[in-house]
Amino acid sequence: APIQRALLAGDEESGITIMQMDEGLDTGAMLYKVATPIDAMESAGDLHDRLAQLGATAILEALRRLQQGSLQGEAQAESTACYAKKLRKEEAAIDWSRSAIALHRQVRALNPWPVAQARYGAQSLRIWQAQPLSATANAEPGRVIRAGREGIDVACGEGALRLLRIQLPGGKPLAAAEFLNAHPLHDVTLGSG
């Protein structure tokens, strides 16, 4: 899950590497690299699709350079290599005591799977899109501090997270304003996923 792990870590850049295969796991020489910035609101699904397009262009360029004889392999530095662990469904659980920035990364990284989740009463609330707010929230983590057209602001351990697109079981993902039409969130505390 390298895309998701990059978002969870707060990386500002990702990319595509065309590499030579060898006996190890992703240990072959790097033949062609293309870097791209990660947008602050980009989800793992969005970044995946963008990297797929970038990868198609990169493989064609690598093949062109190979045909010209100008493709040079570069050994990977083992000291800077890291393994991106497979995602587990349990990682979707939101812990409101964490910072708004960390939770925003979690929401982005886990979209489209497994999707970050909080508790709304006895139901699971899937959080598809959010935005961190730097404003100090004088409320317990998980407490809805504001709910309106622009989103649902939830107090975190540090800052607040504005929920922009959410979903209840059996329903479709809704913009926060649509969700609030049927589910007023006054005096509500959301639980950890």
C-alpha positions as CSV (number, residue, x, y, z in Angstrom):
1,A,0.0,0.0,0.0
2,P,2.7,2.6,-0.9
3,I,0.2,5.2,-2.0
4,Q,-1.8,5.0,1.2
5,R,1.3,4.9,3.4
6,A,2.7,8.0,1.7
7,L,-0.5,9.9,2.5
8,L,-0.6,8.6,6.1
9,A,3.0,9.8,6.5
10,G,2.2,13.2,5.2
11,D,4.6,12.9,2.2
12,E,4.4,15.9,-0.2
13,E,5.6,14.0,-3.2
14,S,5.1,10.6,-4.9
15,G,6.0,9.2,-8.2
16,I,6.6,6.3,-10.6
17,T,9.8,4.3,-10.9
18,I,10.5,1.9,-13.8
19,M,12.8,-0.7,-12.4
20,Q,14.7,-3.7,-13.5
21,M,13.5,-7.0,-11.9
22,D,15.8,-9.1,-9.8
23,E,15.5,-11.8,-7.2
24,G,14.6,-9.5,-4.3
25,L,11.3,-7.7,-3.5
26,D,11.5,-4.3,-5.3
27,T,15.3,-4.3,-5.1
28,G,16.3,-4.0,-8.8
29,A,18.0,-1.1,-10.4
30,M,15.9,2.0,-11.0
31,L,15.8,2.8,-14.7
32,Y,13.5,5.8,-15.0
33,K,11.9,8.0,-12.3
34,V,9.2,10.6,-12.4
35,A,8.1,12.6,-9.3
36,T,4.9,14.4,-8.8
37,P,3.6,16.6,-5.9
38,I,0.7,15.3,-3.8
39,D,-2.2,17.7,-3.5
40,A,-3.2,18.5,0.1
41,M,-6.8,17.3,-0.5
42,E,-6.0,14.4,-2.8
43,S,-7.3,10.9,-1.8
44,A,-5.5,7.6,-2.3
45,G,-7.9,6.9,-5.2
46,D,-7.2,10.2,-6.9
47,L,-3.5,9.8,-6.5
48,H,-3.7,6.2,-7.8
49,D,-5.4,7.3,-10.9
50,R,-3.0,10.1,-11.5
51,L,0.0,7.8,-11.0
52,A,-1.5,5.2,-13.4
53,Q,-1.5,7.9,-16.1
54,L,2.0,9.0,-15.2
55,G,3.2,5.4,-15.2
56,A,1.9,4.8,-18.8
57,T,3.9,7.8,-20.0
58,A,6.9,6.7,-18.0
59,I,7.1,3.2,-19.4
60,L,6.9,4.6,-22.9
61,E,9.7,7.0,-22.2
62,A,11.8,4.2,-20.6
63,L,11.3,2.0,-23.7
64,R,12.2,4.9,-26.0
65,R,15.5,5.4,-24.0
66,L,16.2,1.7,-23.9
67,Q,15.9,1.6,-27.7
68,Q,18.2,4.5,-28.0
69,G,20.7,2.9,-25.6
70,S,20.6,5.8,-23.2
71,L,18.8,4.0,-20.3
72,Q,21.1,3.7,-17.3
73,G,20.3,1.7,-14.2
74,E,20.8,3.3,-10.7
75,A,21.1,1.1,-7.7
76,Q,18.6,1.6,-4.9
77,A,20.0,2.8,-1.5
78,E,19.0,0.1,0.9
79,S,19.4,2.5,3.8
80,T,16.5,4.7,2.6
81,A,14.2,1.9,1.4
82,C,11.1,1.1,3.5
83,Y,8.4,-1.5,3.2
84,A,4.8,-0.2,2.8
85,K,2.7,-2.7,4.9
86,K,-0.6,-3.9,3.5
87,L,-3.6,-2.0,4.8
88,R,-5.9,-3.6,7.4
89,K,-9.6,-2.8,7.8
90,E,-9.0,-2.0,11.5
91,E,-6.9,1.1,10.4
92,A,-10.2,2.8,9.3
93,A,-11.2,3.5,13.0
94,I,-11.0,7.2,13.7
95,D,-9.4,8.1,17.1
96,W,-10.6,11.7,17.8
97,S,-7.8,12.2,20.4
98,R,-5.3,12.4,17.5
99,S,-4.6,15.7,15.7
100,A,-6.9,17.0,12.9
101,I,-3.9,16.9,10.5
102,A,-3.3,13.2,11.3
103,L,-7.0,12.4,10.9
104,H,-7.2,14.3,7.6
105,R,-4.3,12.1,6.3
106,Q,-6.1,9.0,7.5
107,V,-9.3,10.0,5.7
108,R,-7.4,10.7,2.4
109,A,-5.3,7.6,2.6
110,L,-8.2,5.2,3.2
111,N,-10.4,6.5,0.4
112,P,-11.6,4.4,-1.5
113,W,-10.8,1.5,0.8
114,P,-11.4,0.8,3.7
115,V,-12.7,4.4,4.3
116,A,-12.2,6.1,7.6
117,Q,-15.0,5.4,10.1
118,A,-16.4,7.0,13.3
119,R,-19.3,6.0,15.5
120,Y,-22.6,7.9,15.3
121,G,-24.7,6.4,18.0
122,A,-24.8,2.7,17.3
123,Q,-24.0,3.2,13.6
124,S,-20.8,3.4,11.7
125,L,-20.2,6.7,10.0
126,R,-17.9,6.5,7.0
127,I,-15.9,9.7,6.3
128,W,-15.1,10.1,2.6
129,Q,-13.7,13.6,2.6
130,A,-12.6,16.0,5.3
131,Q,-10.5,19.1,5.9
132,P,-8.3,20.0,8.9
133,L,-9.0,23.2,10.8
134,S,-6.3,24.9,12.9
135,A,-8.9,26.5,15.1
136,T,-8.6,25.5,18.7
137,A,-11.7,23.5,19.8
138,N,-12.6,23.9,23.5
139,A,-14.5,20.6,23.5
140,E,-13.8,17.0,24.2
141,P,-12.4,15.1,21.2
142,G,-15.2,13.7,19.0
143,R,-17.7,16.5,20.0
144,V,-19.4,18.2,17.1
145,I,-18.7,21.9,17.6
146,R,-20.3,23.3,14.5
147,A,-22.6,22.0,11.8
148,G,-23.7,23.9,8.7
149,R,-23.5,24.2,5.0
150,E,-19.7,24.3,4.9
151,G,-19.3,21.1,6.9
152,I,-19.5,19.4,10.2
153,D,-16.6,20.5,12.5
154,V,-15.5,17.9,15.1
155,A,-13.1,18.6,17.9
156,C,-9.9,16.6,17.8
157,G,-7.0,16.2,20.2
158,E,-5.4,19.1,18.4
159,G,-7.5,21.4,16.1
160,A,-10.8,20.3,14.5
161,L,-11.7,18.2,11.5
162,R,-14.4,19.4,9.1
163,L,-16.3,16.5,7.7
164,L,-17.3,17.3,4.1
165,R,-18.6,14.0,2.7
166,I,-20.0,11.2,4.9
167,Q,-22.1,8.0,4.7
168,L,-24.3,5.9,7.0
169,P,-24.7,2.2,6.4
170,G,-27.0,1.4,3.5
171,G,-26.9,5.0,2.3
172,K,-24.9,6.8,-0.3
173,P,-22.1,9.2,0.5
174,L,-23.6,12.7,1.1
175,A,-22.2,16.2,1.3
176,A,-22.4,17.4,4.9
177,A,-25.2,19.8,4.2
178,E,-27.3,17.0,2.7
179,F,-26.6,14.8,5.7
180,L,-27.6,17.5,8.1
181,N,-31.1,17.8,6.5
182,A,-32.0,14.4,7.9
183,H,-29.6,14.1,10.8
184,P,-29.2,17.3,12.9
185,L,-26.0,16.9,14.9
186,H,-26.5,19.4,17.8
187,D,-25.0,18.2,21.1
188,V,-23.6,15.1,19.5
189,T,-20.3,13.4,20.3
190,L,-19.0,11.0,17.7
191,G,-17.2,7.9,18.9
192,S,-14.0,6.3,17.7
193,G,-14.5,4.1,14.7
